Structure formats: C-alpha cells, structure tokens
Amino acid sequence: MNSIKKTDNFVFQTYLRQGKAFVKGEGVFLWDEDGKKYTDFLAGIAVVSLGHCHPKITEAINQQASTLVHVSNLFYTIPQADLASKLCEKSFSDRVFFTNSGAEANEAAIKLSRRYFQKKGEKNRYKIITMEQSFHGRTMATLTATGQDKIKEGFSPLLEGFSHVPFNDIDALKSEIDETVCAIMLEPVQGEGGIIPADPDYLLAVRKLCNDKGILLIFDEIQCGMGRCGTLFAHELYNITPDIMTIAKALGNGFPIGAMLSTKDAATGFDYGSHATTFGGTPLATAAALEVVNIISKEKFLDRVRQMGQYFKNQLEKLKEKHTRVVDVRGKGLLLGLELDKNAGPLVVELFEKGFIVNGIQDKILRFAPPLIIEEKEIDRLIKGLNSLL
Ligand SMILES: Cc1ncc(COP(=O)(O)O)c(C=O)c1O
C-alpha cells in the first residue's frame, strides 16, 4: 500500500489533501516522492518562515536533542528561560506562557482574561468579543471564539460568553460593550478570514475603547506575527500594543510551539496551579524557537521581508490591471491575498500541477504566505504561471 492509500485508509478524513507525499524540503522548495520539485508559497500555512530545514534551526534541534529534551515545568531549563526573556525584550510583554499550538495559546489567553477579573472579584465579567470572519482555533473555546459558522457546525452546545461583531467597525464594537465584557480578541491581520488587515484608525480606537472601559485587548498574531507582515509582530505596524498576545506557527519554524505573552498586570490573572501543559516550553521546542527569534528579529531580515512583500504585492497589482478575474489584492508584508471573481479551487490545482504551492481560502481568495526568504526570481516565476492561467 502506498502512502496515499495508507493515509486515506488509516488517518481521520478531516483534511482534503493534494498531490503526492512530500519527502524532502530545502529553503523555499519541496520535493514529492516522484522527485518533482515545487516552490512553496504557503510555508505550511505561515509556519516554515525561514524555509524548509534551515541549517541553523536543524543544528539547534540536533544539538538540544542530544543534550536535554524534556524535564517538565516542575523544573527550570536554560532554553525556556532564554526564549522567554528574549520574547519580552523584543515585545511589549513582561511574561510568557508556553504552549504547543496556536489554539492552546488562545485557550490560555481566554482563561487568563476571565480569571484576571474573577480574581479581582468581578465574577460577572467574562464575555469575550471577537470579530466576524476571525479564526482562533479548533478547541471548544477557540472555535466558539472563531467568527465563522462553518467551523462551529455540529459542535453545540458551544461555550457561553462569546459574541462576534463585524471587523473594522468601531460602532458595532462599541454597541456590544457592557459591564460583562472582559476582553476583545482580534487578529491585526485576519488570515483564514481572507487576508484582511485592520484599519489603522480602527485599531487605535479599539485600544482607546479598551483603556476607557478597563477591558483587556488580546491580539492573535498566530498567523500574522513573527515577521510575516514585515515587523516582528504585526501590531508594530499600528503603533499600539495589546495586553495579551498569542503566537505559534512560525515561532518554531515547524517545530510545534506556541506562546501567550502578556503585560505584568494581565499576568496577575494566573497563579501557581491555575494553568499548565505538560509539553509547554520544553528545552527542545524552546531551543529551536530561540534560534528562530534570533534570526527573524534582526532588522535586516525584517527589512527584506518588507521589500519582498512590496515587490510581490506590486506584481499581483499588475495582474489585477491585466485580468478582470482579479477583484482585489491585499495584505501586509508576505501575507498576501488575491481575490478572484469566482472559486479559486481550480486555480490552486492548476498551480500545483505547475509546481507552485498556494492555497485557497474563503472560496475565492488565493493566499500567499511563502517562506520569508523568498526571492524575486521565484515570485516572478509564480506571477508568470498565474498570468498564463488567468
Ligand atoms: C490566527 C490564528 N489563530 C489560531 C490558529 C490556530 O492555531 P493552531 O492550528 O496551531 O492550533 C490559527 C491557525 O491557522 C490562526 O491562523
């Protein structure tokens, strides 16, 4: 039985998979079992930001794997301490809680927000407002937080205390605020929802609203953070900071790790024993992530992401001028979306056949989230391919 048959027979059929089994990755390229080469414009959905098998990350993993892999959070370890202090040095945050995934980081943020107010005696302050079209994960709390009905189908009853408002609409948000609201949670650039950046005025107004009402502001930067938008964290583009932020995906460049970062004040919501996870922040995961943060946070690296993002966007804009099928081009840095007039599915398949990996979201949108090390010549090849298919 080949690997496709084995997967289809023995793995839950929750993913619609494409093509052959991949067997090797290097930089922006992948190879399938027939030896066919692909250029990766998805990076495992904004995960492999430094490219496949980046030598420094491989070395960090190998070195740590032969030194110390796991001891539990009942003890101190050096890579976890170094990564936490590095993340705080590079961001607004004072405290970090390590997780294994994005959804788990968002779970932590939801729990922290509620407990922060319950500890203060405000037991009725538990409601979390999130945005329509948002995506926050697939656990029960995070799918409840997600503003898309299709993600929730069949899982009722959902959790109490969540509501959704239209994104980029400050009046809608204001009208949803009452004394039960503990947090507002949003992605500065919506990913799964269709690559929709927050308007700068909107985000400023949300921050002000949270300050005025004493509400915690949570930014989910699981997809748009870690250099993806051309700054280490996407909210830096807007000159404001949240109280709590979640990251994952690119943090480990493929090694599973997530984190919830918070201010000192918000962090008071958790005490000894109030939250835990066996694998959160193991020496192996944090050693890999520390190397990732060291590389991505360099100004020169981020500068290149901005340049390449602008170049890519310009090329997509040119396609829009030429082809009536292209309705919109949007995004920040190297998180870009091309909206078409109809279903993007067939184009995704045709591009795959030509050796380009992209994916379709919200039916009509092509999402581009290549490794951040992508070069002009690879972008040019994709644009040429797209041009001929359009
Ligand atoms: C913005 C955002 N939040 C949360 C998640 C969930 O992360 P994970 O799949 O690691 O649980 C994702 C995953 O796509 C995401 O894009």
The ligand as an SDF file (V2000), in Angstrom:
LIG
                    3D

 16 16  0  0  0  0  0  0  0  0999 V2000
   -4.9720   33.4560   13.5760 C   0  0  0  0  0  0  0  0  0  0  0  0
   -4.9340   32.0230   14.0200 C   0  0  0  0  0  0  0  0  0  0  0  0
   -5.2160   31.7340   15.2980 N   0  0  0  0  0  0  0  0  0  0  0  0
   -5.1770   30.4750   15.7500 C   0  0  0  0  0  0  0  0  0  0  0  0
   -4.8680   29.4130   14.9210 C   0  0  0  0  0  0  0  0  0  0  0  0
   -4.8280   28.0260   15.4560 C   0  0  0  0  0  0  0  0  0  0  0  0
   -3.5190   27.5780   15.5310 O   0  0  0  0  0  0  0  0  0  0  0  0
   -3.2160   26.0050   15.6350 P   0  0  0  0  0  0  0  0  0  0  0  0
   -3.6620   25.4020   14.3450 O   0  0  0  0  0  0  0  0  0  0  0  0
   -1.7370   25.9310   15.8470 O   0  0  0  0  0  0  0  0  0  0  0  0
   -3.9910   25.4950   16.7980 O   0  0  0  0  0  0  0  0  0  0  0  0
   -4.5750   29.6790   13.5770 C   0  0  0  0  0  0  0  0  0  0  0  0
   -4.2780   28.5770   12.6400 C   0  0  0  0  0  0  0  0  0  0  0  0
   -4.4240   28.6860   11.4590 O   0  0  0  0  0  0  0  0  0  0  0  0
   -4.6140   31.0130   13.1030 C   0  0  0  0  0  0  0  0  0  0  0  0
   -4.3540   31.3170   11.8450 O   0  0  0  0  0  0  0  0  0  0  0  0
  1  2  1  0
  2  3  1  0
  2 15  2  0
  3  4  2  0
  4  5  1  0
  5  6  1  0
  5 12  2  0
  6  7  1  0
  7  8  1  0
  8  9  2  0
  8 10  1  0
  8 11  1  0
 12 13  1  0
 12 15  1  0
 13 14  2  0
 15 16  1  0
M  END
$$$$
